[in-house]
Amino acid sequence: MSKQVTIIYFILVMVNAVLNAIPIFYLSYLKMPVKVWREVGKIQKKFLWSGLSNSTRISWVKWDDVCKPKKDGGLGVRDLRLTNTSLLAKWRWKLLQPESELWKDIVVAKYGAHAVGTSSLGEEHVSRIASSWWRNICLLDTNLRWFEQGVYKVLGNGNMTRFWVDTWVGEQPLASRFPRLFSISLQQQENVNQLGTMVANCWRWALTWRRNFFSWEIPIYQQLLELIHGFQPKDQEDSWRWRADSGAGFTAKSAYLKLITQTGISA
């Protein structure tokens, strides 16, 4: 390995292992202010291109290209904004898990039972008295909805899955796919197991509506029935899966790679 390559490798290690690692504890709990992010970014860029020299040198490559994964022609330097977001996403993932924890009890006591067990937290879940931490968690994927789209429900007995709101069949919640039907449903917040019964070892849906269907709504209703046909409750609890790695589950690393792709940093 040539001396020049060794120096470059050393600088990249320093940028990732030191300059990126110093604020990790903070990034795991709070959203980094834009001003702080820009200042840390300036330090990273200056060190990458100038090393320990006090002189300012030309940045030969765009920072977004530097942050690309090596397999995509980048240098693999972690983008602090996306690192921050992927670390905060751990809290969203933990809120989906069934394990009872003290901090979850506090969240439920302050923000309501709807704060846990749902993948679609948003502005409507941020109350006037909400902490900055809770606001950041709820608004984590407001624009891209990347976290909401990155998880899906594996249905068991249907006790913990809301029929309309949670993503349990297809790629999106039924409320998003069939907004007209959702608007006239009398069971908008009910769980899957509450919307039917077992008859002769076969599940029968019992969906109720606040009015009769218009003629043009009947085909839409038929589409809904075809989509949910075949559901059978199982003798196990519902569980969440992370699409990027359904076996290992959520990791900050897989979330970061997903963000790189969706934000356009990756080629």
C-alpha positions as a Markdown table, in Angstrom:
| # | Residue | x | y | z |
|---|---|---|---|---|
| 1 | Met | 0.0 | 0.0 | 0.0 |
| 2 | Ser | 1.5 | 3.3 | -1.0 |
| 3 | Lys | 2.1 | 6.1 | 1.5 |
| 4 | Gln | -0.6 | 8.4 | -0.2 |
| 5 | Val | -3.3 | 5.6 | 0.0 |
| 6 | Thr | -2.3 | 5.0 | 3.7 |
| 7 | Ile | -2.7 | 8.7 | 4.5 |
| 8 | Ile | -6.2 | 8.8 | 2.8 |
| 9 | Tyr | -7.3 | 5.7 | 4.6 |
| 10 | Phe | -6.1 | 7.2 | 7.9 |
| 11 | Ile | -8.0 | 10.4 | 7.3 |
| 12 | Leu | -11.2 | 8.5 | 6.5 |
| 13 | Val | -10.9 | 6.4 | 9.7 |
| 14 | Met | -10.4 | 9.6 | 11.7 |
| 15 | Val | -13.5 | 11.3 | 10.1 |
| 16 | Asn | -15.7 | 8.2 | 10.7 |
| 17 | Ala | -14.3 | 6.9 | 14.0 |
| 18 | Val | -13.6 | 10.2 | 15.7 |
| 19 | Leu | -15.4 | 13.2 | 14.2 |
| 20 | Asn | -18.6 | 11.2 | 13.6 |
| 21 | Ala | -18.4 | 9.2 | 16.9 |
| 22 | Ile | -18.0 | 12.1 | 19.3 |
| 23 | Pro | -21.7 | 13.2 | 19.0 |
| 24 | Ile | -23.2 | 9.7 | 18.8 |
| 25 | Phe | -24.6 | 9.7 | 22.3 |
| 26 | Tyr | -26.4 | 13.0 | 21.7 |
| 27 | Leu | -27.6 | 11.9 | 18.2 |
| 28 | Ser | -29.2 | 8.8 | 19.8 |
| 29 | Tyr | -31.6 | 10.9 | 21.9 |
| 30 | Leu | -32.1 | 14.3 | 20.3 |
| 31 | Lys | -32.3 | 15.8 | 16.9 |
| 32 | Met | -29.2 | 17.7 | 16.0 |
| 33 | Pro | -29.9 | 21.4 | 15.4 |
| 34 | Val | -29.1 | 22.6 | 11.9 |
| 35 | Lys | -26.5 | 25.1 | 13.1 |
| 36 | Val | -24.6 | 22.4 | 15.0 |
| 37 | Trp | -24.8 | 20.0 | 12.0 |
| 38 | Arg | -23.4 | 22.6 | 9.7 |
| 39 | Glu | -20.5 | 23.4 | 12.0 |
| 40 | Val | -19.6 | 19.7 | 12.5 |
| 41 | Gly | -19.9 | 19.3 | 8.7 |
| 42 | Lys | -17.4 | 22.1 | 8.2 |
| 43 | Ile | -14.9 | 20.5 | 10.6 |
| 44 | Gln | -15.3 | 17.1 | 8.7 |
| 45 | Lys | -14.8 | 18.7 | 5.3 |
| 46 | Lys | -11.8 | 20.8 | 6.4 |
| 47 | Phe | -10.1 | 17.8 | 8.0 |
| 48 | Leu | -10.8 | 15.5 | 5.0 |
| 49 | Trp | -9.3 | 17.9 | 2.5 |
| 50 | Ser | -6.7 | 19.8 | 4.6 |
| 51 | Gly | -5.8 | 17.4 | 7.3 |
| 52 | Leu | -4.1 | 19.1 | 10.2 |
| 53 | Ser | -3.1 | 22.0 | 8.0 |
| 54 | Asn | -4.7 | 25.4 | 8.8 |
| 55 | Ser | -4.9 | 26.3 | 5.2 |
| 56 | Thr | -8.1 | 26.0 | 3.3 |
| 57 | Arg | -7.9 | 23.7 | 0.3 |
| 58 | Ile | -10.2 | 22.9 | -2.6 |
| 59 | Ser | -13.0 | 20.3 | -2.1 |
| 60 | Trp | -12.6 | 18.2 | -5.2 |
| 61 | Val | -15.7 | 16.1 | -4.7 |
| 62 | Lys | -19.2 | 17.0 | -3.6 |
| 63 | Trp | -19.9 | 16.1 | 0.0 |
| 64 | Asp | -22.9 | 14.0 | -1.0 |
| 65 | Asp | -20.6 | 11.9 | -3.2 |
| 66 | Val | -18.2 | 11.5 | -0.3 |
| 67 | Cys | -21.0 | 10.1 | 1.8 |
| 68 | Lys | -22.0 | 7.5 | -0.7 |
| 69 | Pro | -21.3 | 3.9 | 0.2 |
| 70 | Lys | -18.0 | 2.6 | -1.2 |
| 71 | Lys | -19.8 | 0.2 | -3.4 |
| 72 | Asp | -21.5 | 3.2 | -5.1 |
| 73 | Gly | -18.2 | 5.0 | -5.7 |
| 74 | Gly | -18.2 | 7.1 | -2.5 |
| 75 | Leu | -15.8 | 7.1 | 0.4 |
| 76 | Gly | -18.3 | 5.7 | 3.0 |
| 77 | Val | -18.2 | 8.8 | 5.3 |
| 78 | Arg | -21.4 | 8.8 | 7.3 |
| 79 | Asp | -23.8 | 11.7 | 6.8 |
| 80 | Leu | -24.6 | 13.1 | 10.3 |
| 81 | Arg | -28.1 | 14.1 | 9.4 |
| 82 | Leu | -29.0 | 10.5 | 8.3 |
| 83 | Thr | -27.0 | 9.0 | 11.2 |
| 84 | Asn | -29.0 | 11.1 | 13.6 |
| 85 | Thr | -32.3 | 10.1 | 12.0 |
| 86 | Ser | -31.5 | 6.4 | 11.9 |
| 87 | Leu | -30.5 | 6.4 | 15.6 |
| 88 | Leu | -33.7 | 8.2 | 16.6 |
| 89 | Ala | -35.7 | 5.6 | 14.6 |
| 90 | Lys | -34.7 | 3.0 | 17.2 |
| 91 | Trp | -37.2 | 4.6 | 19.5 |
| 92 | Arg | -39.9 | 4.3 | 16.9 |
| 93 | Trp | -39.0 | 0.6 | 16.5 |
| 94 | Lys | -39.1 | 0.0 | 20.3 |
| 95 | Leu | -42.5 | 1.6 | 20.5 |
| 96 | Leu | -43.8 | -1.1 | 18.2 |
| 97 | Gln | -42.5 | -4.0 | 20.3 |
| 98 | Pro | -44.8 | -5.7 | 22.9 |
| 99 | Glu | -42.3 | -5.7 | 25.7 |
| 100 | Ser | -43.4 | -3.6 | 28.7 |
| 101 | Glu | -40.8 | -1.0 | 29.8 |
| 102 | Leu | -41.0 | 1.9 | 32.2 |
| 103 | Trp | -40.3 | 4.6 | 29.7 |
| 104 | Lys | -43.1 | 3.3 | 27.5 |
| 105 | Asp | -45.5 | 3.5 | 30.4 |
| 106 | Ile | -44.4 | 7.2 | 30.8 |
| 107 | Val | -45.0 | 7.9 | 27.1 |
| 108 | Val | -48.5 | 6.3 | 27.3 |
| 109 | Ala | -49.4 | 8.2 | 30.5 |
| 110 | Lys | -48.4 | 11.5 | 28.8 |
| 111 | Tyr | -49.4 | 11.1 | 25.2 |
| 112 | Gly | -52.0 | 8.3 | 25.3 |
| 113 | Ala | -52.2 | 4.6 | 24.4 |
| 114 | His | -52.1 | 5.4 | 20.6 |
| 115 | Ala | -48.5 | 6.4 | 21.1 |
| 116 | Val | -47.3 | 2.8 | 21.1 |
| 117 | Gly | -48.0 | 0.0 | 18.6 |
| 118 | Thr | -48.5 | 2.2 | 15.6 |
| 119 | Ser | -46.1 | 2.8 | 12.7 |
| 120 | Ser | -47.7 | 6.0 | 11.5 |
| 121 | Leu | -46.9 | 8.6 | 14.2 |
| 122 | Gly | -47.2 | 12.2 | 12.9 |
| 123 | Glu | -48.3 | 15.7 | 13.6 |
| 124 | Glu | -51.6 | 14.6 | 15.1 |
| 125 | His | -49.7 | 12.8 | 17.8 |
| 126 | Val | -47.8 | 15.9 | 19.0 |
| 127 | Ser | -49.7 | 17.6 | 21.7 |
| 128 | Arg | -49.2 | 21.2 | 22.9 |
| 129 | Ile | -47.3 | 20.0 | 25.9 |
| 130 | Ala | -45.1 | 17.5 | 24.0 |
| 131 | Ser | -41.4 | 17.5 | 24.7 |
| 132 | Ser | -38.9 | 18.2 | 21.9 |
| 133 | Trp | -37.8 | 14.6 | 22.1 |
| 134 | Trp | -41.4 | 13.3 | 21.4 |
| 135 | Arg | -41.9 | 15.8 | 18.6 |
| 136 | Asn | -38.7 | 14.7 | 16.9 |
| 137 | Ile | -39.8 | 11.0 | 17.2 |
| 138 | Cys | -43.2 | 11.6 | 15.8 |
| 139 | Leu | -42.0 | 13.8 | 12.9 |
| 140 | Leu | -39.1 | 11.5 | 12.1 |
| 141 | Asp | -40.4 | 10.5 | 8.6 |
| 142 | Thr | -43.0 | 13.2 | 7.9 |
| 143 | Asn | -41.9 | 13.9 | 4.3 |
| 144 | Leu | -40.7 | 10.5 | 3.0 |
| 145 | Arg | -42.7 | 8.2 | 5.4 |
| 146 | Trp | -39.7 | 6.0 | 5.1 |
| 147 | Phe | -40.1 | 4.4 | 8.5 |
| 148 | Glu | -43.8 | 3.7 | 8.1 |
| 149 | Gln | -43.2 | 2.1 | 4.8 |
| 150 | Gly | -40.2 | 0.2 | 6.1 |
| 151 | Val | -42.2 | -1.9 | 8.7 |
| 152 | Tyr | -45.0 | -4.3 | 8.2 |
| 153 | Lys | -47.2 | -6.4 | 10.5 |
| 154 | Val | -47.2 | -10.2 | 10.6 |
| 155 | Leu | -50.7 | -11.1 | 11.6 |
| 156 | Gly | -51.3 | -13.7 | 14.3 |
| 157 | Asn | -54.6 | -13.5 | 16.2 |
| 158 | Gly | -55.3 | -9.9 | 15.2 |
| 159 | Asn | -55.5 | -8.6 | 18.8 |
| 160 | Met | -52.9 | -5.9 | 18.3 |
| 161 | Thr | -53.5 | -4.8 | 14.7 |
| 162 | Arg | -55.9 | -2.1 | 13.7 |
| 163 | Phe | -57.8 | -3.1 | 10.6 |
| 164 | Trp | -57.8 | 0.2 | 8.8 |
| 165 | Val | -54.8 | 2.0 | 10.2 |
| 166 | Asp | -52.0 | -0.5 | 10.4 |
| 167 | Thr | -50.2 | -2.1 | 7.4 |
| 168 | Trp | -51.1 | -5.7 | 7.7 |
| 169 | Val | -52.0 | -6.6 | 4.1 |
| 170 | Gly | -50.4 | -5.1 | 1.0 |
| 171 | Glu | -47.9 | -2.2 | 1.1 |
| 172 | Gln | -49.9 | 0.4 | 2.8 |
| 173 | Pro | -52.7 | 0.8 | 5.4 |
| 174 | Leu | -56.2 | 0.0 | 4.1 |
| 175 | Ala | -57.3 | 3.5 | 5.1 |
| 176 | Ser | -54.8 | 4.9 | 2.6 |
| 177 | Arg | -55.6 | 2.4 | -0.2 |
| 178 | Phe | -59.4 | 2.7 | 0.3 |
| 179 | Pro | -60.0 | 6.2 | 1.7 |
| 180 | Arg | -63.6 | 6.4 | 0.6 |
| 181 | Leu | -64.5 | 3.2 | 2.4 |
| 182 | Phe | -62.5 | 4.3 | 5.4 |
| 183 | Ser | -64.5 | 7.6 | 5.6 |
| 184 | Ile | -67.8 | 5.7 | 5.9 |
| 185 | Ser | -66.7 | 2.9 | 8.2 |
| 186 | Leu | -68.1 | 2.6 | 11.7 |
| 187 | Gln | -65.0 | 0.6 | 12.8 |
| 188 | Gln | -62.1 | 3.0 | 12.0 |
| 189 | Gln | -60.1 | 2.2 | 15.1 |
| 190 | Glu | -61.1 | -1.4 | 15.6 |
| 191 | Asn | -58.6 | -4.3 | 15.6 |
| 192 | Val | -58.7 | -7.1 | 13.0 |
| 193 | Asn | -60.0 | -9.7 | 15.4 |
| 194 | Gln | -63.0 | -7.4 | 16.3 |
| 195 | Leu | -64.3 | -7.2 | 12.7 |
| 196 | Gly | -65.3 | -10.8 | 12.3 |
| 197 | Thr | -66.0 | -14.2 | 13.8 |
| 198 | Met | -65.1 | -17.9 | 13.1 |
| 199 | Val | -68.0 | -19.8 | 11.5 |
| 200 | Ala | -67.5 | -23.5 | 10.8 |
| 201 | Asn | -63.7 | -23.1 | 11.0 |
| 202 | Cys | -63.8 | -20.2 | 8.5 |
| 203 | Trp | -63.4 | -16.5 | 9.2 |
| 204 | Arg | -66.4 | -14.3 | 8.3 |
| 205 | Trp | -65.9 | -10.5 | 8.2 |
| 206 | Ala | -68.6 | -8.3 | 9.8 |
| 207 | Leu | -67.8 | -4.8 | 8.4 |
| 208 | Thr | -70.3 | -2.1 | 9.2 |
| 209 | Trp | -70.9 | 1.2 | 7.5 |
| 210 | Arg | -72.8 | 4.4 | 8.3 |
| 211 | Arg | -74.7 | 4.3 | 5.1 |
| 212 | Asn | -75.4 | 2.1 | 2.1 |
| 213 | Phe | -72.9 | 2.0 | -0.8 |
| 214 | Phe | -73.3 | 4.2 | -3.9 |
| 215 | Ser | -73.3 | 2.1 | -7.0 |
| 216 | Trp | -69.7 | 3.2 | -7.9 |
| 217 | Glu | -68.5 | 2.3 | -4.5 |
| 218 | Ile | -69.5 | -1.4 | -4.8 |
| 219 | Pro | -66.5 | -2.4 | -7.1 |
| 220 | Ile | -64.2 | -0.7 | -4.6 |
| 221 | Tyr | -65.8 | -2.7 | -1.8 |
| 222 | Gln | -65.3 | -5.9 | -3.8 |
| 223 | Gln | -61.6 | -5.0 | -4.2 |
| 224 | Leu | -61.3 | -4.7 | -0.4 |
| 225 | Leu | -62.9 | -8.1 | 0.1 |
| 226 | Glu | -60.6 | -9.8 | -2.4 |
| 227 | Leu | -57.6 | -8.3 | -0.7 |
| 228 | Ile | -58.5 | -9.4 | 2.8 |
| 229 | His | -60.0 | -12.8 | 1.7 |
| 230 | Gly | -58.3 | -15.8 | 3.3 |
| 231 | Phe | -57.4 | -14.3 | 6.7 |
| 232 | Gln | -57.4 | -16.9 | 9.4 |
| 233 | Pro | -56.5 | -16.0 | 13.0 |
| 234 | Lys | -53.6 | -17.9 | 14.4 |
| 235 | Asp | -52.7 | -19.0 | 17.9 |
| 236 | Gln | -49.9 | -16.4 | 18.3 |
| 237 | Glu | -49.6 | -12.6 | 18.9 |
| 238 | Asp | -49.2 | -10.1 | 16.1 |
| 239 | Ser | -45.6 | -8.9 | 15.5 |
| 240 | Trp | -43.8 | -6.3 | 13.6 |
| 241 | Arg | -41.1 | -6.9 | 10.9 |
| 242 | Trp | -38.5 | -4.6 | 9.4 |
| 243 | Arg | -38.6 | -4.9 | 5.6 |
| 244 | Ala | -34.8 | -4.4 | 5.1 |
| 245 | Asp | -34.1 | -7.4 | 7.3 |
| 246 | Ser | -37.2 | -9.3 | 8.4 |
| 247 | Gly | -35.0 | -11.9 | 10.2 |
| 248 | Ala | -32.6 | -9.8 | 12.3 |
| 249 | Gly | -35.1 | -6.9 | 12.7 |
| 250 | Phe | -34.4 | -3.2 | 12.9 |
| 251 | Thr | -30.8 | -1.9 | 13.1 |
| 252 | Ala | -29.6 | 1.7 | 12.8 |
| 253 | Lys | -27.2 | 0.6 | 10.1 |
| 254 | Ser | -30.0 | -0.8 | 7.9 |
| 255 | Ala | -32.1 | 2.3 | 8.5 |
| 256 | Tyr | -29.1 | 4.5 | 7.5 |
| 257 | Leu | -28.7 | 2.6 | 4.2 |
| 258 | Lys | -32.4 | 2.9 | 3.5 |
| 259 | Leu | -32.2 | 6.6 | 4.1 |
| 260 | Ile | -29.2 | 7.0 | 1.8 |
| 261 | Thr | -31.2 | 5.4 | -1.0 |
| 262 | Gln | -34.4 | 7.3 | -0.4 |
| 263 | Thr | -32.8 | 10.7 | 0.0 |
| 264 | Gly | -30.8 | 10.4 | -3.3 |
| 265 | Ile | -27.3 | 10.4 | -1.8 |
| 266 | Ser | -26.8 | 6.9 | -3.2 |
| 267 | Ala | -26.3 | 6.7 | -7.0 |
